[in-house]
Amino acid sequence: MPGLAHQLTDSGRLSGADLAAAAEEMIPYLRTMSAQTNELRHPPEDSCVRLKAAGFSRFFQPARFGGAEGKLSDGVNTLRHLGRGCGSTAWIVVQNMMHNLMIAHWPERAQEEVWGSTPDIMASGILIPHVGKATKVDGGYTLTGRWPFVSGVDVSDWVLFTGDVVLEDGTVEDRHFILPRSKIEIVDTWHVIGLRGSASNDVVLKDIFIPDYMSITMDELKGHGRSPGSKVNTSYLYQIPPYAIFGCYIGSAQLGIAEAAVEHYLTQARKRAATMSSTAISSYTTQQVKIAEAQTAVRAARELIHGVVREVDALFEAGGETTLEDRTRYRAMATYAGKLAASAVNIVLEAGGGTVIYDRNPLALCISDMMVANRHTTQNWDVNASPYGRVLLGLPSGVPAFED
């Protein structure tokens, strides 16, 4: 694996398609490391070294820093494969990929500070609005707050935060900030039932100074050329609204977990016999129907996500722009794909019988990981369907990040 990454780097440019292939190659390794990752509640050092060497975090990084500037569909496949190997690891790589994409929108000086000497950084972040409070001071801002669910923070190099700034006229401005991990306080709260290795701990900041150039507004991160970074990073990738597609990539990691669950179930069901009758489980019509439904749900989820990213790729490659309806629809479709992925895992849980309750069964980890993954805000159907429904009915979306 490191050899492949080395060859890719020496060629002068990472490739999104090659990164997806490398992720698929890594599935067996991630499965062998999964127990240790969950026990530690973060990936072990060897896993982090391999992830960095492969370059997954650099999928959406600008080519001028050696990044892949990968196709959106290859990003989906990269995370699907990582999720098939280890849900927690894939959850962290989502943060790395998407927050590096966002950093490309920051001023050029910030990009140089983050990527200039160490371009293979792992970036974590949390974009929950109204949690942090920022104050304008000479040369920048001070930021205070406590943020939950900062996935991957224990193994990150840089972290993104949001904070409200009260302007002179009394209005509140939502700003985003970048900080090195050395300046943050991690609170060990991540003792959970699933995705245990994702290191999604709380983070506390107390009046931490952040220079002006390390901050942008939420409005500047809405895509369509609004950001300082999109003026220097000229690929169409940096015109796409990051908020609108974030759910596709959380959903891709979740999809990988579901694909692994179906795979594990099939492997077991093909050789399992019923306890009372010794009849092959595979001979039961109920089992046949359940696995057909689970596999269909997984394939439908995959098609939904790929349908969104193919549309976005084509639209922005052609120089187009999204509408408010587009942006809310992308999020709703990604969330619906998550519903389908979760339903596939629930089906194999029901079909799996008593064997799925044992820790030694890899299905058990898929079930607990999906239970937690499905509670991410991008996977909450009511939260993400409502804005789309409002727009269809001629109302504002109610989500400032989606509005023009």
GUVEXVEX-460175 format. One record per residue (C-alpha): residue number from 1; y, z, x. Coordinates in steps of 0.25 Angstrom, whole numbers. Each point is the difference from the previous one (the first is absolute). Layout:
BEGIN
+-----+-------+-------+-------+
: num : north :    up :  east :
+-----+-------+-------+-------+
: NUM :     Y :     Z :     X :
...
+-----+-------+-------+-------+
END
This chain:
BEGIN
+-----+-------+-------+-------+
: num : north :    up :  east :
+-----+-------+-------+-------+
:   1 :     0 :     0 :     0 :
:   2 :    10 :     3 :    11 :
:   3 :    -4 :   -12 :     7 :
:   4 :     4 :    -9 :   -12 :
:   5 :    13 :     7 :    -2 :
:   6 :     3 :    -2 :    15 :
:   7 :    -3 :   -15 :    -1 :
:   8 :     9 :    -1 :   -13 :
:   9 :    12 :     7 :     7 :
:  10 :    -2 :    -8 :    13 :
:  11 :     1 :   -13 :    -8 :
:  12 :    15 :     4 :    -3 :
:  13 :    -1 :     3 :   -15 :
:  14 :    -9 :     8 :    -9 :
:  15 :    -6 :    -8 :   -12 :
:  16 :    -1 :     6 :   -14 :
:  17 :   -13 :    -8 :    -2 :
:  18 :    -6 :     6 :    13 :
:  19 :     4 :    14 :    -4 :
:  20 :    -7 :    -2 :   -13 :
:  21 :   -12 :    -4 :     8 :
:  22 :     1 :    12 :     9 :
:  23 :     1 :     9 :   -11 :
:  24 :   -13 :    -5 :    -6 :
:  25 :    -7 :     1 :    14 :
:  26 :     5 :    15 :     0 :
:  27 :    -7 :     4 :   -13 :
:  28 :   -13 :     6 :     7 :
:  29 :     8 :     8 :    10 :
:  30 :     9 :     6 :   -11 :
:  31 :   -12 :     4 :    -8 :
:  32 :    -6 :     7 :    12 :
:  33 :    13 :     7 :     3 :
:  34 :     3 :     3 :   -15 :
:  35 :    -6 :    14 :     0 :
:  36 :     8 :     4 :    12 :
:  37 :    13 :    -6 :    -6 :
:  38 :    -2 :     8 :   -12 :
:  39 :    -4 :    13 :     7 :
:  40 :    12 :    -1 :     9 :
:  41 :     9 :    -4 :   -12 :
:  42 :     6 :   -11 :     9 :
:  43 :    -7 :   -12 :     8 :
:  44 :    -5 :     5 :    14 :
:  45 :     6 :    -5 :    13 :
:  46 :   -10 :   -11 :     2 :
:  47 :     3 :    -6 :   -14 :
:  48 :    15 :     1 :     2 :
:  49 :    -2 :    -7 :    14 :
:  50 :    -8 :   -11 :    -7 :
:  51 :     9 :    -2 :   -11 :
:  52 :    12 :    -2 :     9 :
:  53 :    -7 :    -9 :     9 :
:  54 :    -4 :    -9 :   -11 :
:  55 :    14 :     0 :    -5 :
:  56 :    -2 :     2 :   -15 :
:  57 :    13 :     8 :    -1 :
:  58 :     8 :   -12 :     6 :
:  59 :    -5 :   -10 :   -11 :
:  60 :    14 :    -1 :    -6 :
:  61 :     8 :     3 :    12 :
:  62 :     9 :   -12 :     5 :
:  63 :    -5 :    -9 :    10 :
:  64 :    11 :     2 :     9 :
:  65 :    -6 :    14 :     3 :
:  66 :   -14 :    -6 :     1 :
:  67 :    -4 :     2 :   -14 :
:  68 :    -8 :    -9 :    -9 :
:  69 :    10 :    -3 :   -11 :
:  70 :   -13 :    -2 :    -8 :
:  71 :    -3 :    -6 :   -13 :
:  72 :     0 :     9 :   -12 :
:  73 :   -14 :    -4 :    -4 :
:  74 :    -5 :     3 :    14 :
:  75 :     6 :    14 :    -1 :
:  76 :    -8 :     2 :   -13 :
:  77 :   -13 :    -3 :     7 :
:  78 :     3 :     8 :    12 :
:  79 :     2 :    13 :    -9 :
:  80 :   -12 :    -4 :    -9 :
:  81 :    -9 :     0 :    12 :
:  82 :     6 :    13 :     6 :
:  83 :    -2 :     7 :   -13 :
:  84 :   -15 :    -5 :    -1 :
:  85 :    -1 :     7 :    14 :
:  86 :     8 :    13 :    -3 :
:  87 :     9 :     3 :   -11 :
:  88 :     8 :    10 :     7 :
:  89 :     3 :    -9 :    12 :
:  90 :     4 :   -12 :    -9 :
:  91 :     9 :     9 :    -7 :
:  92 :     7 :     3 :    13 :
:  93 :     0 :   -14 :     4 :
:  94 :     7 :    -4 :   -13 :
:  95 :    12 :     9 :     4 :
:  96 :     0 :    -6 :    14 :
:  97 :     0 :   -14 :    -5 :
:  98 :    10 :     2 :   -11 :
:  99 :    10 :     9 :     7 :
: 100 :     0 :    -9 :    12 :
: 101 :     4 :   -11 :   -10 :
: 102 :    11 :     8 :    -5 :
: 103 :     5 :     4 :    14 :
: 104 :     3 :   -15 :     2 :
: 105 :    11 :     1 :   -10 :
: 106 :     7 :    11 :     8 :
: 107 :    12 :    -4 :     9 :
: 108 :    -5 :    -7 :    13 :
: 109 :     4 :    12 :     9 :
: 110 :   -10 :     9 :    -8 :
: 111 :   -11 :   -10 :     1 :
: 112 :     2 :     0 :    15 :
: 113 :     0 :    15 :     1 :
: 114 :   -13 :     0 :    -8 :
: 115 :    -7 :   -12 :     5 :
: 116 :     7 :    -3 :    13 :
: 117 :    -9 :     7 :    10 :
: 118 :   -12 :     4 :    -9 :
: 119 :    -2 :   -12 :   -10 :
: 120 :   -14 :     5 :    -5 :
: 121 :     6 :    13 :    -7 :
: 122 :    -7 :     6 :   -12 :
: 123 :    11 :     2 :   -11 :
: 124 :    -2 :    10 :   -11 :
: 125 :    10 :     3 :   -11 :
: 126 :     3 :     5 :   -14 :
: 127 :    10 :    -7 :   -10 :
: 128 :     0 :    10 :   -11 :
: 129 :    14 :     0 :    -5 :
: 130 :     9 :    12 :    -2 :
: 131 :    -8 :     9 :     9 :
: 132 :     8 :     0 :    13 :
: 133 :    15 :     3 :     0 :
: 134 :     8 :    -7 :    11 :
: 135 :    15 :     3 :     4 :
: 136 :     9 :   -10 :     7 :
: 137 :     5 :     5 :    13 :
: 138 :     7 :    -6 :    12 :
: 139 :    -9 :   -11 :     5 :
: 140 :   -11 :     1 :   -10 :
: 141 :    -7 :    10 :   -10 :
: 142 :    -7 :    13 :     0 :
: 143 :   -12 :     1 :    -8 :
: 144 :    -7 :    11 :    -7 :
: 145 :   -12 :     1 :    -9 :
: 146 :   -15 :     2 :    -2 :
: 147 :    -8 :   -12 :    -3 :
: 148 :   -15 :     0 :    -5 :
: 149 :   -11 :   -10 :     2 :
: 150 :     5 :    -6 :    13 :
: 151 :   -13 :    -8 :     3 :
: 152 :    -4 :    -1 :    15 :
: 153 :    11 :     8 :     5 :
: 154 :    -9 :     8 :     9 :
: 155 :    -2 :   -13 :     8 :
: 156 :    13 :    -7 :    -2 :
: 157 :    10 :    -3 :    11 :
: 158 :    12 :    -2 :   -10 :
: 159 :     2 :     4 :   -15 :
: 160 :     9 :    -5 :   -11 :
: 161 :     7 :     9 :   -10 :
: 162 :     9 :    -1 :   -12 :
: 163 :    12 :     8 :    -2 :
: 164 :    12 :     1 :   -11 :
: 165 :    14 :    -1 :     6 :
: 166 :    11 :     5 :    -9 :
: 167 :    12 :   -10 :     2 :
: 168 :    15 :     4 :    -1 :
: 169 :     1 :    -5 :   -14 :
: 170 :   -12 :     9 :    -4 :
: 171 :   -10 :   -11 :    -2 :
: 172 :   -14 :     1 :     7 :
: 173 :    -5 :   -10 :    10 :
: 174 :   -15 :    -1 :     3 :
: 175 :    -1 :    -2 :    15 :
: 176 :   -13 :    -2 :     9 :
: 177 :    -1 :     6 :    14 :
: 178 :    -9 :    -2 :    12 :
: 179 :    -4 :    12 :     9 :
: 180 :    -9 :     2 :    12 :
: 181 :   -12 :     9 :    -3 :
: 182 :     5 :    10 :    11 :
: 183 :    12 :     4 :    -9 :
: 184 :    -8 :     3 :   -13 :
: 185 :    -7 :    13 :    -4 :
: 186 :   -14 :    -3 :    -6 :
: 187 :    -5 :    10 :   -10 :
: 188 :   -16 :     0 :    -1 :
: 189 :    -2 :    -1 :   -15 :
: 190 :   -10 :   -11 :     0 :
: 191 :   -12 :     7 :    -5 :
: 192 :    -6 :    -9 :   -11 :
: 193 :   -12 :    -6 :    -7 :
: 194 :     2 :   -14 :     5 :
: 195 :     6 :    -9 :    11 :
: 196 :    -1 :    13 :     8 :
: 197 :     2 :    -8 :    13 :
: 198 :    13 :    -6 :    -4 :
: 199 :     9 :    11 :     5 :
: 200 :     9 :     0 :   -12 :
: 201 :     7 :    13 :     4 :
: 202 :    14 :     5 :    -4 :
: 203 :    12 :    -2 :     9 :
: 204 :    12 :     9 :     1 :
: 205 :    14 :    -4 :     6 :
: 206 :    11 :    10 :     2 :
: 207 :    14 :    -6 :     3 :
: 208 :    -6 :   -11 :     9 :
: 209 :    10 :   -10 :     6 :
: 210 :    -2 :   -14 :    -2 :
: 211 :     9 :   -11 :     5 :
: 212 :     6 :   -10 :    -9 :
: 213 :    -8 :   -12 :     5 :
: 214 :   -13 :     7 :    -3 :
: 215 :     3 :     0 :   -15 :
: 216 :     2 :   -10 :   -11 :
: 217 :     2 :     1 :   -15 :
: 218 :   -11 :    -3 :   -10 :
: 219 :     8 :   -12 :    -5 :
: 220 :    -1 :    -6 :    14 :
: 221 :   -15 :     1 :    -1 :
: 222 :    -1 :    -8 :   -13 :
: 223 :    -3 :   -13 :     8 :
: 224 :     7 :   -13 :    -3 :
: 225 :     8 :     1 :    13 :
: 226 :     7 :    13 :    -3 :
: 227 :    -4 :     7 :    12 :
: 228 :     6 :     0 :    15 :
: 229 :   -14 :    -3 :     5 :
: 230 :    -2 :   -12 :    -8 :
: 231 :    12 :    -7 :     7 :
: 232 :    -8 :     1 :    14 :
: 233 :   -14 :    -1 :    -6 :
: 234 :     0 :   -14 :    -6 :
: 235 :   -14 :    -1 :    -5 :
: 236 :    -1 :     0 :   -15 :
: 237 :    -8 :    13 :     0 :
: 238 :    13 :     7 :     2 :
: 239 :     6 :    -6 :   -13 :
: 240 :   -12 :     5 :    -8 :
: 241 :     4 :    13 :    -8 :
: 242 :    -9 :    11 :     7 :
: 243 :     0 :     9 :   -12 :
: 244 :    -5 :   -10 :    -9 :
: 245 :   -13 :    -3 :     8 :
: 246 :    -3 :    14 :     6 :
: 247 :   -10 :     3 :   -11 :
: 248 :    -8 :   -13 :     4 :
: 249 :    -3 :     6 :    13 :
: 250 :    -3 :    14 :    -5 :
: 251 :    -8 :    -7 :   -10 :
: 252 :    -7 :    -8 :    11 :
: 253 :    -5 :    13 :     7 :
: 254 :    -4 :     5 :   -13 :
: 255 :    -8 :   -12 :    -3 :
: 256 :    -7 :     1 :    13 :
: 257 :    -5 :    14 :    -4 :
: 258 :    -5 :    -6 :   -13 :
: 259 :    -7 :   -12 :     7 :
: 260 :    -7 :    10 :     9 :
: 261 :    -5 :     9 :   -12 :
: 262 :    -6 :   -13 :    -7 :
: 263 :    -6 :    -4 :    14 :
: 264 :    -6 :    14 :     2 :
: 265 :    -5 :     1 :   -15 :
: 266 :    -7 :   -14 :     1 :
: 267 :    -7 :     4 :    13 :
: 268 :    -5 :    13 :    -6 :
: 269 :    -4 :    -6 :   -14 :
: 270 :    -8 :   -11 :     6 :
: 271 :   -10 :    10 :     6 :
: 272 :     1 :    12 :    -9 :
: 273 :   -10 :     4 :   -11 :
: 274 :     2 :     9 :   -12 :
: 275 :    -4 :    14 :     2 :
: 276 :    -8 :     2 :   -12 :
: 277 :    -7 :   -13 :    -1 :
: 278 :     0 :    -6 :    14 :
: 279 :     5 :   -13 :    -6 :
: 280 :    10 :    -8 :     8 :
: 281 :    14 :     3 :    -4 :
: 282 :     3 :   -15 :     2 :
: 283 :    -9 :    -3 :   -12 :
: 284 :     9 :     7 :   -10 :
: 285 :     9 :    -9 :    -8 :
: 286 :    10 :    11 :    -1 :
: 287 :     1 :     0 :    16 :
: 288 :     1 :   -15 :     0 :
: 289 :    12 :     0 :   -10 :
: 290 :     7 :    11 :     7 :
: 291 :    -1 :    -6 :    14 :
: 292 :     4 :   -13 :    -6 :
: 293 :    13 :     6 :    -6 :
: 294 :     3 :     8 :    13 :
: 295 :    -1 :   -13 :     8 :
: 296 :     8 :    -8 :   -10 :
: 297 :    11 :    11 :     0 :
: 298 :     1 :     0 :    15 :
: 299 :     1 :   -15 :     1 :
: 300 :    10 :    -1 :   -11 :
: 301 :     9 :    11 :     7 :
: 302 :    -1 :    -9 :    13 :
: 303 :     4 :   -12 :    -8 :
: 304 :    12 :     7 :    -6 :
: 305 :     5 :     5 :    13 :
: 306 :    -2 :   -13 :     7 :
: 307 :     7 :    -7 :   -12 :
: 308 :    12 :     8 :     2 :
: 309 :     1 :    -2 :    15 :
: 310 :    -3 :   -15 :    -1 :
: 311 :    12 :    -1 :    -9 :
: 312 :     9 :     8 :     8 :
: 313 :    -4 :    -8 :    13 :
: 314 :     3 :   -13 :    -7 :
: 315 :    13 :     4 :    -6 :
: 316 :     6 :     5 :    12 :
: 317 :    -5 :   -10 :    10 :
: 318 :     7 :   -10 :   -10 :
: 319 :    13 :     8 :     1 :
: 320 :    -1 :     5 :   -14 :
: 321 :     4 :    14 :    -5 :
: 322 :    -7 :    10 :   -10 :
: 323 :     6 :     4 :   -13 :
: 324 :    -1 :    14 :    -6 :
: 325 :   -11 :    -4 :    -9 :
: 326 :    -8 :    -5 :    13 :
: 327 :     2 :    13 :     7 :
: 328 :    -4 :     9 :   -11 :
: 329 :   -12 :   -10 :    -3 :
: 330 :    -5 :     1 :    15 :
: 331 :     0 :    15 :    -1 :
: 332 :    -7 :     0 :   -13 :
: 333 :   -11 :   -10 :     4 :
: 334 :    -3 :     8 :    13 :
: 335 :    -1 :    13 :    -8 :
: 336 :    -9 :    -7 :   -10 :
: 337 :    -9 :    -5 :    11 :
: 338 :    -1 :    15 :     4 :
: 339 :    -4 :     3 :   -14 :
: 340 :   -12 :   -10 :     2 :
: 341 :    -4 :     5 :    14 :
: 342 :     0 :    14 :    -6 :
: 343 :    -8 :    -4 :   -11 :
: 344 :   -11 :    -6 :     9 :
: 345 :    -1 :    13 :     7 :
: 346 :    -1 :     8 :   -13 :
: 347 :   -11 :   -10 :    -4 :
: 348 :    -9 :     2 :    12 :
: 349 :     2 :    15 :    -1 :
: 350 :    -5 :     0 :   -14 :
: 351 :   -12 :   -10 :     5 :
: 352 :    -3 :     8 :    12 :
: 353 :    -7 :    12 :    -6 :
: 354 :    -2 :    13 :     7 :
: 355 :     0 :    -6 :    14 :
: 356 :    15 :    -2 :     0 :
: 357 :     4 :    15 :     1 :
: 358 :    -6 :     2 :    14 :
: 359 :    10 :    -1 :    12 :
: 360 :   -10 :    -8 :     7 :
: 361 :     1 :   -12 :   -10 :
: 362 :    12 :    -9 :     5 :
: 363 :     3 :    -2 :   -15 :
: 364 :     4 :    14 :    -1 :
: 365 :    12 :    -3 :     9 :
: 366 :     4 :   -12 :    -7 :
: 367 :     0 :     7 :   -13 :
: 368 :     9 :    12 :     6 :
: 369 :     9 :   -10 :     7 :
: 370 :     2 :    -9 :   -12 :
: 371 :     3 :    13 :    -8 :
: 372 :    12 :     3 :     9 :
: 373 :     4 :   -15 :     3 :
: 374 :     2 :    -2 :   -15 :
: 375 :    10 :    11 :    -1 :
: 376 :    10 :    -7 :     9 :
: 377 :    13 :    -4 :    -7 :
: 378 :    -2 :   -15 :     2 :
: 379 :   -14 :     2 :    -7 :
: 380 :     5 :     7 :   -12 :
: 381 :    -1 :   -10 :   -12 :
: 382 :    10 :     7 :    -9 :
: 383 :    11 :     1 :    11 :
: 384 :    -2 :   -14 :     4 :
: 385 :    -3 :    -7 :   -13 :
: 386 :    12 :     6 :    -7 :
: 387 :    11 :    -7 :     9 :
: 388 :    -7 :   -14 :    -3 :
: 389 :    -1 :     3 :   -14 :
: 390 :    15 :     4 :    -1 :
: 391 :     4 :   -13 :     7 :
: 392 :    -9 :    -8 :    -9 :
: 393 :     7 :     6 :   -12 :
: 394 :    14 :    -3 :     5 :
: 395 :     3 :    14 :     6 :
: 396 :     4 :     4 :    14 :
: 397 :   -12 :     4 :     8 :
: 398 :     4 :    14 :     2 :
: 399 :    -4 :    -1 :    15 :
: 400 :    12 :    -1 :     9 :
: 401 :    -8 :    -6 :    12 :
: 402 :    -4 :   -12 :    -9 :
: 403 :    14 :    -3 :    -6 :
: 404 :     9 :   -11 :     6 :
+-----+-------+-------+-------+
END
